[in-house]
Amino acid sequence: MASLSTPLRSLILKQLADHEMQLLTLVVSVRKSLVPADRIKGDLTGLVKSAIRQLILNKVVVETDGMFSLINPAESASPKILGPAIH
């Protein structure tokens, strides 16, 4: 199953590129996206959870209130120093 982790992460990223999703919706869309040769038996939810954890640790995906989405590159960049506020 280790050989499936990279394609699984790619499928997750592809699904999240369109919009944020809850875990169950993400599992269903990943299952539908698997080609017949990649069909797996067993707990796809566990595999997706594991892949999501890795993507969160790698700061590619963020989870907010049970919704998963891609991290905006602008948000993950270091904060910029702003000049004095003009009042």
KEVOLUM-769144 format. One record per atom (N, C-alpha, C): residue number from 1; z, x, y. Coordinates in nm, 4 decimals, padded with zeros to 6 digits, always signed. Each point is the difference from the previous one (the first is absolute). Example, Ala and Ser with C-alpha at 12.3 -4.5 7.8 and 13.67 -1.06 7.14 Angstrom:
BEGIN
(1,(+00.7800,+01.3190,-00.5690))
(1,(+00.0000,-00.0890,+00.1190))
(1,(+00.0000,+00.0900,+00.1200))
(2,(-00.0720,-00.0350,+00.1050))
(2,(+00.0060,+00.0820,+00.1190))
(2,(+00.0730,-00.0770,+00.1090))
//
This chain:
BEGIN
(1,(+00.0000,+00.0801,-00.1196))
(1,(+00.0000,-00.0801,+00.1196))
(1,(+00.0000,+00.0846,+00.1263))
(2,(+00.0335,+00.1252,-00.0123))
(2,(+00.0019,+00.0871,+00.1169))
(2,(-00.1396,+00.0137,+00.0600))
(3,(-00.1020,-00.0074,-00.0845))
(3,(-00.1359,+00.0140,+00.0500))
(3,(-00.0413,-00.1195,+00.0852))
(4,(+00.0730,-00.1094,-00.0126))
(4,(-00.0329,-00.1191,+00.0766))
(4,(+00.0615,+00.0025,+00.1392))
(5,(+00.0981,+00.0879,+00.0259))
(5,(+00.0743,-00.0070,+00.1259))
(5,(-00.0874,+00.0241,+00.1228))
(6,(-00.0898,+00.0972,-00.0037))
(6,(-00.0842,+00.0257,+00.1166))
(6,(-00.0971,-00.1150,+00.0255))
(7,(-00.0720,-00.0499,-00.1017))
(7,(-00.0859,-00.1162,+00.0266))
(7,(+00.0805,-00.1225,+00.0440))
(8,(+00.1205,-00.0143,-00.0530))
(8,(+00.0844,-00.1121,+00.0386))
(8,(+00.0396,+00.0110,+00.1466))
(9,(+00.0386,+00.1183,+00.0435))
(9,(+00.0339,+00.0196,+00.1416))
(9,(-00.1211,-00.0275,+00.0888))
(10,(-00.1179,+00.0432,-00.0451))
(10,(-00.1220,-00.0251,+00.0774))
(10,(-00.0273,-00.1498,+00.0129))
(11,(+00.0205,-00.0739,-00.1095))
(11,(-00.0192,-00.1449,+00.0051))
(11,(+00.1006,-00.0653,+00.0950))
(12,(+00.1243,+00.0470,-00.0035))
(12,(+00.1025,-00.0546,+00.0887))
(12,(-00.0375,+00.0252,+00.1455))
(13,(-00.0401,+00.1214,+00.0300))
(13,(-00.0392,+00.0329,+00.1379))
(13,(-00.1192,-00.0829,+00.0452))
(14,(-00.0942,-00.0207,-00.0908))
(14,(-00.1174,-00.0808,+00.0321))
(14,(+00.0412,-00.1438,+00.0322))
(15,(+00.0927,-00.0553,-00.0782))
(15,(+00.0464,-00.1364,+00.0238))
(15,(+00.0776,-00.0096,+00.1310))
(16,(+00.0826,+00.1000,+00.0297))
(16,(+00.0814,-00.0031,+00.1212))
(16,(-00.0800,+00.0323,+00.1261))
(17,(-00.1198,+00.0553,-00.0163))
(17,(-00.0833,+00.0314,+00.1167))
(17,(-00.0405,-00.1273,+00.0732))
(18,(-00.0113,-00.1091,-00.0737))
(18,(-00.0413,-00.1272,+00.0605))
(18,(+00.1149,-00.0703,+00.0714))
(19,(+00.1168,-00.0028,-00.0630))
(19,(+00.1152,-00.0689,+00.0588))
(19,(+00.1250,+00.0303,-00.0806))
(20,(+00.1162,-00.0340,+00.0577))
(20,(+00.1251,+00.0227,-00.0705))
(20,(+00.0151,-00.1021,-00.1118))
(21,(+00.0761,+00.0376,-00.1035))
(21,(+00.0152,-00.0871,-00.1157))
(21,(+00.1413,+00.0090,-00.0555))
(22,(+00.0402,-00.1073,-00.0672))
(22,(+00.1228,+00.0029,-00.0760))
(22,(-00.0308,+00.0625,-00.1355))
(23,(+00.1035,+00.0411,-00.0715))
(23,(-00.0192,+00.0692,-00.1270))
(23,(-00.0809,-00.0828,-00.0996))
(24,(+00.0361,-00.1257,-00.0190))
(24,(-00.0697,-00.0829,-00.0987))
(24,(-00.1481,-00.0143,+00.0353))
(25,(-00.0303,-00.0238,+00.1251))
(25,(-00.1394,-00.0111,+00.0437))
(25,(-00.0741,+00.1303,-00.0228))
(26,(+00.0672,+00.1105,+00.0252))
(26,(-00.0597,+00.1314,-00.0206))
(26,(-00.0279,+00.0249,-00.1481))
(27,(+00.0939,-00.0364,-00.0866))
(27,(-00.0184,+00.0171,-00.1448))
(27,(-00.1189,-00.0815,-00.0480))
(28,(-00.0098,-00.1245,+00.0447))
(28,(-00.1109,-00.0867,-00.0416))
(28,(-00.1335,+00.0553,+00.0478))
(29,(-00.0071,+00.0440,+00.1247))
(29,(-00.1278,+00.0509,+00.0513))
(29,(-00.0377,+00.1327,-00.0654))
(30,(+00.0994,+00.0832,-00.0332))
(30,(-00.0296,+00.1244,-00.0723))
(30,(-00.0519,-00.0328,-00.1395))
(31,(+00.0653,-00.0950,-00.0676))
(31,(-00.0449,-00.0380,-00.1347))
(31,(-00.1440,-00.0497,+00.0037))
(32,(-00.0341,-00.0806,+00.1005))
(32,(-00.1368,-00.0515,+00.0119))
(32,(-00.0988,+00.1113,+00.0319))
(33,(+00.0462,+00.1052,+00.0662))
(33,(-00.0888,+00.1096,+00.0391))
(33,(-00.0252,+00.1006,-00.1123))
(34,(+00.0849,-00.0014,-00.0999))
(34,(-00.0182,+00.0948,-00.1105))
(34,(-00.1288,-00.0312,-00.0750))
(35,(-00.0792,+00.1024,-00.0238))
(35,(-00.1212,-00.0185,-00.0797))
(35,(+00.0424,-00.0135,-00.1459))
(36,(-00.0836,-00.0626,-00.0834))
(36,(+00.0393,-00.0213,-00.1400))
(36,(+00.0460,+00.1277,-00.0722))
(37,(-00.0589,+00.1131,+00.0314))
(37,(+00.0396,+00.1250,-00.0660))
(37,(+00.1411,+00.0427,+00.0404))
(38,(+00.0453,-00.0429,+00.1180))
(38,(+00.1326,+00.0374,+00.0492))
(38,(+00.1068,-00.1037,-00.0322))
(39,(-00.0364,-00.1082,-00.0669))
(39,(+00.0985,-00.1043,-00.0311))
(39,(+00.1161,+00.0619,-00.0756))
(40,(+00.1181,-00.0412,+00.0374))
(40,(+00.1183,+00.0538,-00.0659))
(40,(+00.0807,-00.1136,-00.0587))
(41,(+00.0737,+00.0320,-00.1035))
(41,(+00.0904,-00.0966,-00.0597))
(41,(+00.1398,+00.0354,+00.0473))
(42,(+00.0817,-00.0995,+00.0110))
(42,(+00.1372,+00.0278,+00.0389))
(42,(+00.0298,-00.0419,+00.1418))
(43,(+00.1009,+00.0633,+00.0550))
(43,(+00.0566,-00.0391,+00.1284))
(43,(-00.0717,+00.0667,+00.1166))
(44,(-00.1004,-00.0667,+00.0536))
(44,(-00.0708,+00.0532,+00.1159))
(44,(+00.0910,+00.0001,+00.1222))
(45,(+00.0910,-00.0958,+00.0063))
(45,(+00.0921,-00.0067,+00.1136))
(45,(+00.0816,+00.1281,+00.0108))
(46,(+00.0495,+00.0498,-00.1112))
(46,(+00.0767,+00.1246,+00.0000))
(46,(-00.0831,+00.1188,+00.0454))
(47,(-00.1253,+00.0041,-00.0444))
(47,(-00.0886,+00.1090,+00.0408))
(47,(-00.0312,-00.0068,+00.1491))
(48,(-00.0219,-00.1210,+00.0504))
(48,(-00.0289,-00.0173,+00.1430))
(48,(+00.1236,+00.0360,+00.0828))
(49,(+00.1183,-00.0420,-00.0451))
(49,(+00.1238,+00.0351,+00.0716))
(49,(+00.0171,+00.1515,+00.0076))
(50,(-00.0256,+00.0671,-00.1099))
(50,(+00.0119,+00.1460,-00.0035))
(50,(-00.0998,+00.0652,+00.0952))
(51,(-00.1232,-00.0482,-00.0023))
(51,(-00.1032,+00.0555,+00.0885))
(51,(+00.0349,-00.0273,+00.1463))
(52,(+00.0516,-00.1195,+00.0286))
(52,(+00.0403,-00.0342,+00.1372))
(52,(+00.1125,+00.0924,+00.0461))
(53,(+00.0989,+00.0256,-00.0891))
(53,(+00.1096,+00.0910,+00.0373))
(53,(-00.0534,+00.1371,+00.0377))
(54,(-00.0964,+00.0497,-00.0771))
(54,(-00.0594,+00.1306,+00.0314))
(54,(-00.0739,-00.0038,+00.1335))
(55,(-00.0721,-00.1073,+00.0257))
(55,(-00.0734,-00.0119,+00.1260))
(55,(+00.0963,-00.0109,+00.1186))
(56,(+00.1146,-00.0652,-00.0194))
(56,(+00.1005,-00.0080,+00.1056))
(56,(+00.0609,+00.1370,+00.0242))
(57,(+00.0323,+00.0724,-00.1092))
(57,(+00.0550,+00.1348,+00.0143))
(57,(-00.0975,+00.0944,+00.0695))
(58,(-00.1289,-00.0205,-00.0236))
(58,(-00.1029,+00.0831,+00.0625))
(58,(-00.0358,-00.0492,+00.1407))
(59,(+00.0707,-00.1013,+00.0464))
(59,(-00.0185,-00.0561,+00.1349))
(59,(-00.1426,-00.0506,+00.0240))
(60,(-00.0519,-00.0669,-00.1041))
(60,(-00.1322,-00.0616,+00.0101))
(60,(+00.0146,-00.1512,+00.0138))
(61,(+00.1043,-00.0532,-00.0629))
(61,(+00.0261,-00.1438,-00.0016))
(61,(+00.1410,-00.0239,+00.0522))
(62,(+00.0183,-00.1131,+00.0651))
(62,(+00.1318,-00.0400,+00.0486))
(62,(+00.0310,-00.1394,-00.0549))
(63,(+00.1290,-00.0243,-00.0276))
(63,(+00.0448,-00.1307,-00.0468))
(63,(+00.0906,-00.0596,+00.1063))
(64,(-00.0332,-00.1202,+00.0441))
(64,(+00.0802,-00.0704,+00.0989))
(64,(+00.0209,-00.1430,-00.0470))
(65,(+00.1248,-00.0343,-00.0267))
(65,(+00.0350,-00.1355,-00.0439))
(65,(-00.0838,-00.0455,-00.1191))
(66,(-00.0197,+00.0874,-00.0968))
(66,(-00.0735,-00.0354,-00.1206))
(66,(-00.1508,+00.0034,+00.0130))
(67,(-00.0490,+00.0409,+00.1160))
(67,(-00.1441,+00.0099,+00.0211))
(67,(-00.0391,+00.1471,+00.0053))
(68,(-00.1049,+00.0345,-00.0710))
(68,(-00.0487,+00.1370,-00.0018))
(68,(-00.1252,+00.0108,+00.0848))
(69,(-00.0094,+00.1084,+00.0769))
(69,(-00.1189,+00.0233,+00.0820))
(69,(-00.0173,+00.1505,+00.0194))
(70,(-00.1210,+00.0367,+00.0404))
(70,(-00.0271,+00.1407,+00.0292))
(70,(+00.0700,+00.0380,+00.1286))
(71,(+00.0467,+00.1232,+00.0058))
(71,(+00.0617,+00.0488,+00.1223))
(71,(-00.1101,+00.0301,+00.0998))
(72,(+00.0182,-00.0481,+00.1208))
(72,(-00.0927,+00.0269,+00.1085))
(72,(+00.0101,+00.1493,+00.0343))
(73,(-00.1104,+00.0738,+00.0004))
(73,(+00.0073,+00.1436,+00.0305))
(73,(+00.0698,+00.0286,+00.1332))
(74,(-00.0143,-00.0882,+00.0970))
(74,(+00.0655,+00.0212,+00.1290))
(74,(+00.1516,-00.0101,-00.0129))
(75,(+00.0483,-00.0859,-00.0911))
(75,(+00.1433,-00.0153,-00.0200))
(75,(+00.0596,+00.1189,-00.0728))
(76,(-00.0763,+00.0617,-00.0897))
(76,(+00.0534,+00.1102,-00.0776))
(76,(-00.0060,+00.1330,+00.0745))
(77,(-00.0730,+00.0044,+00.1095))
(77,(-00.0085,+00.1231,+00.0799))
(77,(+00.1320,+00.0205,+00.0721))
(78,(+00.0249,+00.1219,+00.0374))
(78,(+00.1240,+00.0272,+00.0728))
(78,(-00.0044,-00.0685,+00.1359))
(79,(+00.1163,-00.0440,+00.0470))
(79,(+00.0005,-00.0702,+00.1289))
(79,(-00.0478,+00.0894,+00.1124))
(80,(-00.0744,-00.0587,+00.0895))
(80,(-00.0528,+00.0765,+00.1133))
(80,(+00.1024,-00.0025,+00.1134))
(81,(+00.0049,+00.1052,+00.0729))
(81,(+00.0900,+00.0065,+00.1135))
(81,(-00.0638,-00.0727,+00.1167))
(82,(+00.0727,-00.0971,+00.0506))
(82,(-00.0525,-00.0802,+00.1097))
(82,(+00.0533,+00.0531,+00.1319))
(83,(-00.0784,-00.0132,+00.1008))
(83,(+00.0418,+00.0416,+00.1335))
(83,(+00.1019,-00.0971,+00.0566))
(84,(+00.0488,+00.0261,+00.1194))
(84,(+00.0994,-00.0884,+00.0603))
(84,(-00.0599,-00.1383,+00.0250))
(85,(+00.0845,-00.0990,-00.0194))
(85,(-00.0447,-00.1374,+00.0220))
(85,(-00.0188,-00.0250,+00.1489))
(86,(-00.1029,-00.0762,+00.0322))
(86,(-00.0266,-00.0336,+00.1391))
(86,(+00.0532,-00.1414,+00.0222))
(87,(+00.0864,-00.0157,+00.0995))
(87,(+00.0583,-00.1320,+00.0272))
(87,(-00.0543,-00.0547,+00.1268))
//
